Every structure is written in structure tokens, then in C-alpha cells.
Amino acid sequence: MYTRPMILPFESTGRIYVVEDEKGQVVGTGSREVCETLMYIIAAGLTPANEQNQPNTRTNIRAAISI
């Protein structure tokens, strides 16, 4: 629908906004500042940490604290 995520007013007073993704689906709502922060996070393209990038990662750990 869109070529990039957009911030649109959710109500006529302009106090609440909505962030929509490229497909037109609502990603989040809130004040203008909240929506701008969400847009920043979306644009940053954050990816999850990869286990291969962390050589000291153990996959067989049950808990960090002994009970």
C-alpha cells in the first residue's frame, strides 16, 4: 500500500497518532513522540543477536541461578 512506514493522525484533534507499515497494517499507536521513536526503531533495522557471533554462548545452560 505504502512504500515506507508512515505516521498518520488517529483522531481529529491530533493528539493520538498511528504508525502503519508498508502493507498498511497498524504497528502501534500513541503520541507523536512515541510514534517517531517507533519509526526510528523500524528504520534502524535491528536484527536479533546470532549465536554464531557469540563464541562463549552455551546452549546447554538451564538457569543462571542455582536453586
N, C-alpha and C positions, 0 to 999 in steps of 0.2 A: 504494500500500500504506500509506504513512505520509503525514501532512500536511506534515511537515518532516523534514529530515535528523536522524538520531539517532546517538548513541554507545551501542554495546552491548558487553558483555563478550564476548571471543572465546574465552576459556578459563575454567575453573572457579576458577583462582587469582586472577583479576582483574588480572593484570599486563599482558595484551595486550588491546586494545580494537579495535573495528571501527567505521568510520563508514559508514552506509548513507544513500543519498539518498531522495527522496520515492517512488521506484519500488521501493525495497528492494534496489537494486544496491549492491555494496560499492564505496566511493570510496577508502578507504585503511585501513590498519591501523597500530598502533603503541602506544606508551604513552598513558596518559590525556592527558598534556600535548600530545603530538603530535596526537591526535585533536581536542582542544579548539582547537588552532591551526588545524587544517584546517577545523573548523566555523566559526571566525571568518572565514577566507578565503571560505568558501562564503556565509556570511551577508553579507559585505561587498558582494557582487555586483559584483566587479571586471569591467570591460569593457576590451577592447583599445583602444589609442590609435587614434584615427581620423586618417587623413591630412589630412582637411579641417580639423582643429583645429590642425595644424602648418603654417603658411603657408610656411615656409622649407624644407620637405621636398622633396628632389629624387628623382624615381623613376628617373632615368637614371644613377645612380652605380653603378659596377662594384665599386669597393673603396675603403676608406678609406685604405689604404696603397699607395703605388706600389711595384711590384716591379721 
